[in-house]
Amino acid sequence: MTEFSRRTALRTGVLVAGAGALAPGVLAPGAASTALAEPPAPPEPPLIGTGRDRVDGSRKVAGAANYPNDAAEPGTAHAALACATIAAGRITAIDTGEAAAAPGVLGVFTHRNAPKLTRAEGEPPAPLQDDRIRHHGQYLAVVVADTPEQATAAAGLIHVEYAPADPVVEIDDPAAVREPAAEDVSRGDVPGALARAEVRYEAEFTTPANTHNPMGLFSAVAKWDGPRLTVHTNTQGPSAMSSSLAAVFGLAPEAVTVLAPYVGGGFGSGLRTWPHVSLAALAARELRRPVKLVLTRPQMFTGVGHRTGTVQQLRLGANRDGELLAIEHRSTQTAAVDDDNADSVTGVSVHRYACANVFAGEQRVRLNIPGPCSMRAPGEAQGGFALECAIDELAHRLGMDPIELRLRNFAENDPESGLPWSSNGLRECYRRGAELFGWSARRAAPGSTRDGDCLIGHGVAGASFPWFGLPCRAEATVRADGSGLVRSSTTDIGTGTHTVMTQLAAQRLGIADARFELGDSRLPQASLAGGSGLTGSLGAAVDAAVRGVWQSLLDLVADDPASPLRGLRADQLTATDGRLHAIGDPARGEPYSAILRRHDRSEVTAPGAFDPSQQQDGTMSRAGAFGAQFVEVRVDTDLGLIRVARIVSAIDGARIVNEKTARSQILGGAVGGLGMALFEDTATDPGTGRITNATLADYLVPVNGDVPDHEVVFAGAPDRFNPLGIKGVGEVGLTGIAPAVANAVFNATGKRIRSLPITLDKLM
C-alpha cells in the first residue's frame, strides 16, 4: 500500500470494544482470574507513559548508526543519473558514446538497452521503459563507474535530443486533464440547507506543493547473490518495498531483502518504491557487482514525491446561534500524468463537525510534474487549513468566540457513520489548551492588540488525523539466561519507533533489558511507518507475541506439578522482573529461566499478529488523534514580517507510551506546520516545468530562530479499539498549525489570507 485510503478507512472503520485493564507498570492484559480467590482488579496505568530516552540516541550522536548512505558492500560500483531537461515530449536521440568511454565507466543504461521491468501495483512507473517524457527531471539514463565522481562526470556527457511538447504544469491550465480523485461523499440536502441558512459563507483556498526534504539524501545499495536481491535503502516499510521490488523484477517476495535499520527522516517520502531503487538493482544485476546510487538534493525534489497542491472551495451555512447546517467542500489537487496517488483533502469536512448536510468532492488535475505522494498529515493538512480558516471566519461573522463555535458543533459521534467514537478527547483539548494559552484574555477585534511596531494576534484551530492501520506481525523470544527479544521488520524514521517498541517489549515481557530488533524485511512483516498507525498496530502485534510466549510456557508446565503456574490461562498472567505470575498474586509465579531450564529448553519463541480488519462488529467508529492548537503571532506593521511567538498544543493521542518521544512528534509536526504556513512553496516554472527552487538554499524551511516556545499537553483516554489503548500522534501536531497561524494573522491585522504560504507581500 503506497497511499492512505483514509476516507475509506474512516467511513467503513468499526471495531470491537474491549481491551482489558492493564497491570501497573506493564502493558499487560487484565481479566481477573476465575481460578484465583477474587484477586483485586489491577489499577489502570497512567495515561502518560515514562519519557524514556531514545535507545538508539547514543549510537546516532556517536556516528555509529549506519544509515543507508553508509552501507558498503565489497566491490561496490557507483551510479549517477542523467535527467530530462524538458517536462513533456519524447526522446528522439540519446548519445551515450562519450559517457561510455569516460574513465572508470562500467556501464550506461537508457530506455534503449535497459531490460524490461514490471510496474508494481500502486507504485510510480518503472524507469527506462520507453521514450516518453512525463516531467522535468525524469531519469533518462543511469551511469555506473568505479567512483561516484566518475559516474557524475560521465552522466554529464550524455547528449539527448527531444521532440518537445507544451508542458501542462499549472493547476488552472485549461489544457489539463481533470478527473475524479475519489468517490464523492454526500449526506443530507446541502443545497436546501444552504438556502435556509441564516448565515452563509463561501471562499476559495489554495495550498502549494510542498517537498518533504528529509535530512538524509535517499540512496540505494543493491547486491545480487544469484537470484536473490539485497537492498540497503531509505524506506518507511521494508516489507512493502520487498514485495514491490519482487514484482518489478519478477521474483518471489522472499528473494528480496530490504535493510533499513536507520532512516534519516521520511515524512512520507519513504512510503513508495521510487525509480532510483529499481535502477540501482537493475544496474547491479546487469554488471554483476554491487551498485550504490545516491540522489542529489535537486533530485530529491523530483524523485521522491511531494505534497499535492490544492485549490479548494468551501461553502458553509449556519443559524445565528452557530449551528452548522451545511458544509460543501470541493477540492482540486495536482497529480502526475501517469500516477494515481491522491490525498483525501475533503475528508476532514466529512468527520470533524456535527453537521447533517455535507458534500465532499475530490478532483485531480493531471500535470507534467513529478509524482506526488503522502506528506506528513496527507490531505488533512491541506483540507484542515481551509476548513479551520472557514470556521474562524464564520465565528467572526457571527460575533462568536471561535472555540465556542467549534464546541457548539462538536461531533459526539462520527457524523458519517453515526457510531460512537472509540475515543474522543477534543473537548478536553480545547479546555486545557485555552487555559494554558490564556485564551480568555484574547481581544476579538482585529488589530486591537499592539506592542510597539508589532500587531499581536491570537488564533486557534482544531486538529485531527484519522485512524489508519495495517496488519502487523511480531515475534517474541524469552531465553533461559533471562533475556528477551522482540522482532519485526519495521523501521524507525526518527519518530521513536525503536524506543517505544523496546519499551513495550520490556514492559510486556517483564524484562527490563529486553531488546527490539527491526529494519530487516526478513523479520515478521510490519506495516508502513506512516499514517500515525504503526505504534498502535505494531504494539498490538507485540502484545500478541508476548501472549504467545506465555501460552507456550503454560503448555510446558501443563503437566508440571512443580510449577505454580499450572492450571492458569494466559489472560490470567502478567510479568515483572523476569517472572511470569498471576495477576493480583505475584507470589504465584516463577522466573522464565526456571521454567525453561527445568524443561531443558534454551528459549521459547512465539509469533503475534494484529489485523484491524478482523476487529469490526459495527458498534463503534475508529477514532484517530484529535487536538486543539493555539498560536500567537507578531506582525511588524512597517515590514509585514510575521513571527510566531508561541504555540500551545493540546493533543488527544489516547494512551501515550513514551511522553518524551510523543511530545517530540508534536513539536516536529508543528515545525512542519510553520513551514507550510509561512515558508514552503515548491515553485515550478510554467514554461519549462523545471522546479526553480530545488535546493535548501532556495526552498525555505523553518530554522531554529523561526520556532517559538511550544507547550504540549496530552488529554483524553485510552482508545477502545486498540488492545493497548494507543492512537498515533505523528501527524496530528501539524494539522492545526497553518490555520491557527492564518487565524492569528487575521486577529492581528484584519486581513484574511486564504493562500499559503502567508508571505509579507500578501500583507502589504
NUROFI-874937 format. One line per 2 residues: their letters; for each residue y, x, z of C-alpha. Coordinates in steps of 0.1 Angstrom, whole numbers, always signed. Layout:
% NUROFI-874937
a = Y:X:Z; ...;
//
This chain:
% NUROFI-874937
mt = +0:+0:+0; +33:+15:-11;
ef = +59:-11:-2; +63:-35:+27;
sr = +54:-71:+17; +74:-81:+47;
rt = +84:-116:+38; +47:-125:+31;
al = +36:-110:+64; +62:-130:+83;
rt = +55:-162:+65; +18:-160:+69;
gv = +15:-140:+101; +0:-158:+130;
lv = -20:-145:+159; -42:-148:+189;
ag = -25:-146:+222; -42:-127:+250;
ag = -41:-90:+259; -54:-87:+294;
al = -34:-75:+323; -30:-37:+323;
ap = -41:-15:+352; -14:+5:+370;
gv = -7:+39:+354; -30:+34:+325;
la = -30:+11:+295; -64:-5:+302;
pg = -78:-40:+298; -77:-61:+329;
aa = -101:-90:+331; -113:-94:+367;
st = -149:-86:+371; -172:-116:+379;
al = -197:-90:+392; -173:-80:+420;
ae = -163:-99:+450; -130:-113:+437;
pp = -112:-79:+433; -74:-81:+433;
ap = -58:-85:+399; -43:-53:+387;
pe = -5:-54:+387; +14:-54:+354;
pp = +26:-19:+345; +63:-14:+339;
li = +78:-24:+306; +92:+11:+301;
gt = +66:+40:+299; +71:+76:+310;
gr = +96:+96:+290; +73:+124:+281;
dr = +85:+154:+261; +70:+159:+227;
vd = +36:+175:+228; +45:+195:+196;
gs = +80:+203:+206; +73:+239:+218;
rk = +55:+247:+185; +84:+234:+165;
va = +111:+253:+183; +90:+284:+182;
ga = +85:+281:+144; +47:+278:+149;
an = +44:+243:+134; +30:+246:+99;
yp = +48:+222:+76; +36:+215:+40;
nd = +61:+241:+28; +43:+267:+50;
aa = +9:+260:+36; -7:+291:+18;
ep = -40:+294:+0; -53:+328:-12;
gt = -42:+334:-48; -16:+307:-49;
ah = +5:+304:-80; +39:+287:-81;
aa = +52:+259:-101; +87:+247:-112;
la = +98:+216:-131; +118:+210:-163;
ca = +136:+177:-161; +152:+153:-185;
ti = +189:+156:-192; +192:+121:-206;
aa = +184:+88:-190; +168:+68:-219;
gr = +152:+76:-252; +123:+97:-264;
it = +114:+133:-268; +113:+143:-304;
ai = +105:+180:-299; +98:+203:-270;
dt = +95:+240:-274; +77:+259:-247;
ge = +70:+291:-266; +97:+312:-249;
aa = +88:+299:-215; +51:+306:-220;
aa = +59:+342:-230; +81:+348:-200;
pg = +70:+373:-173; +44:+361:-149;
vl = +39:+327:-166; +3:+314:-163;
gv = +7:+280:-180; +31:+254:-192;
ft = +22:+217:-193; +40:+189:-211;
hr = +30:+155:-224; +16:+173:-255;
na = -11:+192:-236; -14:+175:-202;
pk = -48:+158:-195; -50:+120:-192;
lt = -41:+108:-157; -45:+73:-144;
ra = -17:+54:-127; -27:+45:-92;
eg = -21:+9:-81; +14:+4:-66;
ep = +24:+40:-74; +50:+54:-99;
pa = +39:+62:-135; +16:+91:-139;
pl = +36:+122:-151; +35:+138:-186;
qd = +16:+110:-202; +40:+101:-231;
dr = +73:+110:-248; +93:+82:-232;
ir = +124:+90:-211; +129:+65:-183;
hh = +156:+82:-162; +177:+113:-159;
gq = +158:+140:-140; +123:+127:-151;
yl = +98:+155:-151; +91:+167:-187;
av = +72:+199:-180; +57:+220:-152;
vv = +56:+257:-155; +33:+278:-134;
ad = +38:+315:-127; +29:+342:-102;
tp = +61:+338:-82; +85:+309:-77;
eq = +113:+329:-92; +94:+335:-124;
at = +84:+298:-126; +120:+287:-121;
aa = +134:+311:-147; +108:+301:-173;
ag = +114:+264:-167; +150:+270:-178;
li = +137:+284:-212; +121:+251:-223;
hv = +141:+235:-251; +139:+198:-256;
ey = +152:+176:-284; +157:+139:-279;
ap = +162:+106:-297; +186:+92:-270;
ad = +191:+55:-263; +220:+39:-244;
pv = +211:+41:-207; +214:+10:-186;
ve = +222:+22:-151; +246:-3:-136;
id = +235:-35:-117; +260:-57:-136;
dp = +252:-44:-170; +246:-75:-193;
aa = +220:-55:-212; +198:-51:-182;
vr = +165:-70:-179; +166:-94:-149;
ep = +136:-110:-133; +124:-124:-100;
aa = +116:-98:-74; +97:-122:-51;
ed = +89:-159:-48; +119:-180:-36;
vs = +119:-194:-1; +133:-229:+2;
rg = +132:-253:+32; +152:-284:+37;
dv = +180:-296:+15; +205:-268:+11;
pg = +229:-285:-14; +230:-316:+8;
al = +236:-297:+40; +264:-277:+24;
ar = +280:-308:+11; +281:-325:+46;
ae = +291:-293:+65; +325:-294:+82;
vr = +330:-257:+76; +318:-238:+45;
ye = +317:-201:+39; +310:-182:+7;
ae = +312:-145:-1; +297:-116:-21;
ft = +285:-84:-5; +274:-51:-22;
tp = +254:-22:-9; +249:+10:-30;
an = +218:+31:-34; +212:+55:-5;
th = +189:+85:-7; +165:+95:+21;
np = +172:+132:+23; +148:+143:+49;
mg = +154:+178:+62; +121:+192:+47;
lf = +120:+196:+10; +90:+178:-4;
sa = +62:+201:-17; +26:+202:-26;
va = +0:+229:-24; -31:+219:-44;
kw = -65:+236:-44; -97:+226:-62;
dg = -132:+235:-49; -154:+224:-78;
pr = -148:+186:-80; -131:+184:-46;
lt = -93:+185:-42; -73:+196:-12;
vh = -36:+190:-10; -11:+200:+16;
tn = +20:+178:+12; +47:+157:+27;
tq = +33:+122:+32; +36:+93:+57;
gp = +0:+83:+50; -27:+110:+44;
sa = -54:+83:+40; -33:+63:+15;
ms = -24:+94:-6; -60:+105:-6;
ss = -70:+72:-22; -41:+73:-47;
la = -49:+109:-58; -86:+99:-62;
av = -75:+71:-85; -52:+94:-105;
fg = -79:+120:-112; -109:+97:-113;
la = -125:+109:-81; -143:+93:-53;
pe = -119:+89:-23; -140:+113:-1;
av = -135:+140:-27; -98:+143:-19;
tv = -85:+158:+13; -48:+154:+22;
la = -34:+175:+50; -1:+168:+67;
py = -1:+176:+104; +36:+181:+105;
vg = +62:+165:+82; +99:+174:+82;
gg = +111:+138:+80; +105:+110:+56;
fg = +124:+78:+62; +101:+60:+38;
sg = +102:+87:+10; +67:+98:+20;
lr = +51:+64:+16; +42:+69:-21;
tw = +23:+94:-41; +51:+109:-62;
ph = +45:+127:-96; +51:+162:-83;
vs = +20:+159:-61; -1:+149:-91;
la = +15:+177:-112; +6:+204:-86;
al = -30:+191:-86; -31:+189:-124;
aa = -19:+225:-128; -43:+238:-101;
re = -73:+222:-119; -63:+235:-153;
lr = -56:+270:-141; -84:+271:-116;
rp = -63:+285:-88; -42:+270:-61;
vk = -7:+259:-71; +24:+253:-50;
lv = +53:+232:-61; +85:+227:-40;
lt = +112:+203:-51; +148:+214:-51;
rp = +174:+193:-33; +187:+178:-66;
qm = +151:+169:-74; +148:+151:-41;
ft = +174:+127:-54; +154:+119:-85;
gv = +118:+124:-74; +111:+107:-41;
gh = +129:+74:-41; +160:+58:-27;
rt = +171:+26:-10; +178:-1:-36;
gt = +214:-11:-43; +222:-48:-40;
vq = +247:-75:-49; +243:-105:-26;
ql = +258:-139:-25; +259:-158:+8;
rl = +268:-194:+15; +269:-209:+50;
ga = +275:-244:+62; +282:-254:+98;
nr = +295:-280:+121; +327:-273:+140;
dg = +306:-268:+171; +289:-238:+154;
el = +256:-254:+145; +243:-238:+113;
la = +234:-265:+88; +226:-244:+57;
ie = +221:-208:+46; +219:-198:+10;
hr = +212:-161:+4; +207:-147:-31;
st = +202:-110:-38; +200:-89:-69;
qt = +186:-54:-63; +181:-24:-85;
aa = +147:-14:-99; +134:+12:-122;
vd = +123:+3:-158; +86:+9:-151;
dd = +81:+4:-113; +77:-28:-93;
na = +88:-15:-59; +111:-41:-43;
ds = +127:-48:-9; +128:-82:+8;
vt = +166:-83:+11; +170:-121:+19;
gv = +140:-124:+43; +164:-118:+72;
sv = +181:-151:+65; +148:-169:+65;
hr = +139:-159:+100; +168:-148:+121;
ya = +186:-180:+129; +175:-216:+136;
ca = +186:-234:+105; +168:-264:+89;
nv = +181:-258:+54; +176:-223:+39;
fa = +173:-209:+4; +165:-172:-1;
ge = +161:-158:-36; +154:-123:-48;
qr = +161:-109:-83; +158:-74:-96;
vr = +175:-56:-125; +156:-31:-145;
ln = +176:+1:-149; +172:+37:-162;
ip = +171:+51:-127; +145:+69:-106;
gp = +121:+46:-89; +133:+33:-55;
cs = +111:+29:-25; +113:+17:+11;
mr = +140:+35:+31; +143:+31:+68;
ap = +147:-7:+75; +140:-16:+39;
ge = +156:-49:+29; +167:-57:+64;
aq = +193:-30:+62; +210:-45:+31;
gg = +204:-81:+39; +213:-78:+76;
fa = +246:-63:+66; +255:-93:+45;
le = +242:-119:+69; +257:-105:+101;
ca = +291:-100:+85; +290:-136:+72;
id = +281:-149:+107; +310:-129:+121;
el = +334:-143:+95; +321:-178:+103;
ah = +327:-173:+140; +363:-162:+133;
rl = +369:-193:+112; +355:-215:+140;
gm = +376:-197:+166; +343:-189:+184;
dp = +331:-158:+201; +306:-141:+177;
ie = +280:-138:+204; +283:-175:+213;
lr = +278:-185:+177; +247:-163:+175;
lr = +232:-177:+207; +240:-213:+197;
nf = +218:-207:+167; +191:-187:+184;
ae = +157:-192:+169; +134:-202:+199;
nd = +105:-204:+174; +100:-188:+140;
pe = +122:-210:+118; +99:-207:+88;
sg = +66:-215:+104; +78:-234:+134;
lp = +54:-215:+156; +64:-198:+189;
ws = +72:-161:+186; +47:-137:+201;
sn = +77:-123:+220; +115:-125:+215;
gl = +139:-109:+239; +170:-113:+218;
re = +189:-135:+242; +185:-108:+269;
cy = +196:-82:+244; +229:-100:+238;
rr = +234:-104:+275; +226:-69:+286;
ga = +243:-53:+256; +275:-73:+262;
el = +276:-63:+299; +271:-26:+291;
fg = +297:-26:+263; +323:-46:+282;
ws = +324:-73:+255; +342:-98:+278;
ar = +373:-76:+276; +374:-77:+238;
ra = +405:-91:+222; +396:-116:+195;
ap = +428:-114:+175; +426:-87:+148;
gs = +450:-58:+152; +458:-67:+188;
tr = +445:-35:+204; +461:-2:+198;
dg = +460:+33:+212; +488:+54:+198;
dc = +484:+56:+160; +449:+41:+161;
li = +439:+4:+160; +409:-3:+182;
gh = +382:-28:+171; +350:-41:+186;
gv = +321:-55:+166; +287:-69:+173;
ag = +257:-77:+151; +222:-89:+157;
as = +194:-66:+147; +158:-72:+138;
fp = +129:-58:+118; +99:-80:+110;
wf = +64:-73:+123; +44:-50:+100;
gl = +9:-37:+104; -22:-25:+85;
pc = -57:-19:+96; -62:+13:+116;
ra = -92:+33:+128; -96:+60:+155;
ea = -124:+79:+172; -126:+88:+208;
tv = -147:+115:+225; -154:+125:+261;
ra = -173:+157:+269; -194:+170:+297;
dg = -168:+196:+305; -144:+167:+314;
sg = -122:+170:+283; -112:+141:+260;
lv = -102:+139:+223; -90:+111:+201;
rs = -86:+115:+164; -71:+96:+135;
st = -57:+105:+101; -22:+95:+108;
td = +7:+119:+107; +40:+124:+126;
ig = +72:+124:+105; +93:+132:+136;
tg = +90:+98:+152; +69:+110:+181;
th = +35:+96:+170; +17:+127:+181;
tv = +32:+124:+215; +27:+87:+220;
mt = -9:+87:+208; -16:+117:+231;
ql = -2:+97:+260; -23:+67:+251;
aa = -54:+88:+247; -48:+104:+281;
qr = -39:+71:+298; -68:+51:+284;
lg = -94:+78:+289; -80:+87:+323;
ia = -80:+124:+313; -46:+140:+318;
da = -50:+167:+292; -67:+146:+265;
rf = -58:+157:+230; -49:+137:+199;
el = -58:+151:+165; -41:+140:+134;
gd = -28:+149:+99; -61:+150:+80;
sr = -73:+123:+56; -109:+132:+66;
lp = -103:+117:+100; -107:+80:+107;
qa = -83:+60:+84; -49:+52:+97;
sl = -22:+31:+82; +11:+44:+68;
ag = +37:+57:+92; +62:+31:+82;
gs = +75:-4:+88; +76:+2:+125;
gl = +39:-8:+125; +20:+24:+133;
tg = +23:+26:+171; +11:-9:+176;
sl = -18:-8:+151; -30:+27:+158;
ga = -25:+23:+195; -48:-8:+194;
av = -74:+12:+175; -72:+40:+201;
da = -77:+13:+227; -108:+0:+209;
av = -122:+35:+205; -119:+42:+242;
rg = -136:+9:+250; -163:+20:+226;
vw = -168:+52:+246; -170:+32:+278;
qs = -196:+9:+263; -217:+39:+251;
ll = -216:+53:+287; -226:+19:+301;
dl = -255:+19:+276; -266:+53:+290;
va = -266:+40:+326; -281:+6:+319;
dd = -314:+17:+334; -300:+44:+357;
pa = -303:+34:+394; -282:+64:+403;
sp = -251:+51:+386; -227:+28:+405;
lr = -215:+16:+371; -249:+0:+363;
gl = -245:-37:+356; -208:-37:+347;
ra = -192:-46:+314; -167:-25:+295;
dq = -140:-51:+301; -145:-46:+339;
lt = -137:-9:+337; -108:+14:+338;
at = -105:+52:+341; -84:+76:+362;
dg = -87:+113:+369; -117:+117:+346;
rl = -136:+90:+364; -148:+57:+350;
ha = -147:+30:+376; -145:-8:+382;
ig = -111:-24:+381; -99:-30:+416;
dp = -127:-9:+431; -121:+28:+424;
ar = -150:+37:+447; -174:+20:+423;
ge = -175:+47:+396; -183:+82:+387;
py = -169:+111:+365; -176:+111:+328;
sa = -191:+146:+333; -216:+134:+359;
il = -229:+107:+336; -232:+130:+306;
rr = -249:+158:+325; -274:+135:+342;
hd = -284:+122:+308; -284:+156:+291;
rs = -256:+148:+268; -228:+172:+258;
ev = -205:+144:+247; -201:+107:+236;
ta = -181:+96:+206; -172:+61:+195;
pg = -151:+46:+168; -124:+20:+172;
af = -106:-3:+148; -77:-27:+147;
dp = -73:-52:+119; -43:-75:+123;
sq = -56:-99:+96; -86:-107:+118;
qq = -64:-119:+147; -50:-151:+133;
dg = -55:-185:+148; -23:-204:+139;
tm = -8:-205:+174; +20:-180:+172;
sr = +42:-161:+148; +40:-123:+149;
ag = +74:-110:+161; +89:-78:+151;
af = +116:-60:+171; +150:-76:+179;
ga = +182:-62:+192; +220:-65:+196;
qf = +242:-37:+187; +279:-32:+197;
ve = +304:-8:+182; +339:+3:+189;
vr = +359:+18:+161; +393:+36:+160;
vd = +412:+33:+127; +441:+56:+120;
td = +470:+34:+108; +485:+62:+87;
lg = +454:+77:+71; +429:+48:+71;
li = +403:+71:+87; +376:+53:+107;
rv = +360:+69:+137; +332:+52:+156;
ar = +340:+58:+193; +309:+43:+210;
iv = +278:+23:+204; +256:+2:+227;
sa = +222:-9:+215; +201:-34:+235;
id = +166:-35:+220; +136:-57:+224;
ga = +107:-34:+215; +82:-51:+238;
ri = +62:-25:+258; +77:+9:+254;
vn = +50:+36:+257; +75:+65:+259;
ek = +111:+58:+268; +123:+92:+256;
ta = +109:+90:+221; +117:+53:+217;
rs = +153:+60:+227; +154:+88:+202;
qi = +142:+64:+175; +171:+40:+183;
lg = +196:+69:+183; +183:+82:+150;
ga = +183:+48:+134; +219:+43:+145;
vg = +229:+76:+128; +213:+63:+96;
gl = +233:+31:+101; +265:+50:+104;
gm = +257:+68:+72; +251:+35:+54;
al = +283:+20:+69; +308:+49:+63;
fe = +294:+77:+41; +264:+73:+19;
dt = +265:+63:-18; +242:+78:-44;
at = +266:+79:-73; +253:+76:-109;
dp = +274:+84:-139; +273:+53:-161;
gt = +275:+72:-193; +246:+97:-188;
gr = +226:+82:-159; +230:+115:-140;
it = +233:+114:-102; +266:+131:-97;
na = +263:+139:-60; +228:+152:-58;
tl = +233:+179:-32; +241:+177:+5;
ad = +275:+193:-2; +284:+162:-22;
yl = +263:+134:-7; +279:+126:+26;
vp = +258:+120:+57; +270:+118:+93;
vn = +272:+151:+112; +275:+157:+149;
gd = +312:+150:+150; +307:+116:+135;
vp = +281:+104:+161; +296:+89:+192;
dh = +283:+82:+227; +254:+58:+224;
ev = +239:+38:+253; +204:+24:+247;
vf = +188:-2:+269; +154:-18:+264;
ag = +148:-55:+271; +121:-82:+265;
ap = +85:-85:+275; +51:-72:+262;
dr = +42:-87:+229; +12:-111:+230;
fn = -1:-102:+195; -8:-66:+202;
pl = -35:-57:+227; -12:-32:+244;
gi = +19:-53:+241; +36:-29:+217;
kg = +62:-35:+189; +76:-6:+169;
vg = +112:+4:+171; +116:+28:+142;
ev = +137:+5:+120; +155:-19:+143;
gl = +180:+7:+155; +195:+9:+121;
tg = +198:-27:+110; +227:-39:+131;
ia = +250:-8:+128; +266:-13:+94;
pa = +276:-49:+100; +287:-41:+136;
va = +310:-14:+121; +323:-37:+95;
na = +330:-64:+120; +347:-39:+143;
vf = +369:-28:+114; +380:-64:+109;
na = +387:-68:+146; +408:-36:+144;
tg = +427:-42:+111; +422:-78:+100;
kr = +406:-66:+67; +372:-78:+57;
ir = +352:-51:+39; +321:-65:+21;
sl = +312:-35:+1; +296:-4:+15;
pi = +304:+24:+24; +336:+15:+41;
tl = +359:+42:+29; +396:+48:+35;
dk = +407:+36:+1; +393:+1:+9;
lm = +416:+0:+40; +448:+13:+25;
//
